Every structure is written in C-alpha cells, then in structure tokens.
C-alpha cells in the first residue's frame, strides 16, 4: 500500500463521497444534512484510525 499518504487518501475518499452525495444526486434515503453530518464525523475518525507509516 502507499505508505506516505495513507491519511491524505482517507480524507480524499471521504471528500469524494461527500461531493457525490451532495452534487451528483445520489439518493441514500437520508436527508442531505444527515449524510453531510455522518461524513463530517467519520472523516476525522477514519484519518485518526489509519496508522502513520514510514518507509523503512
């Protein structure tokens, strides 16, 4: 796996999910505010969970 940018990739994936749910019209059966809140809450949690890796 790409080691030096794992946390950045996690944040980018979450941002793409947010943009898809907001602007692409993907209907998840939930309100836009709820989906935005879930993504906003999960992003820092997932970034924190992804371990820092360094190339050895």
Order of alpha helices (4+ residues) and beta strands (2+ residues): alpha-alpha
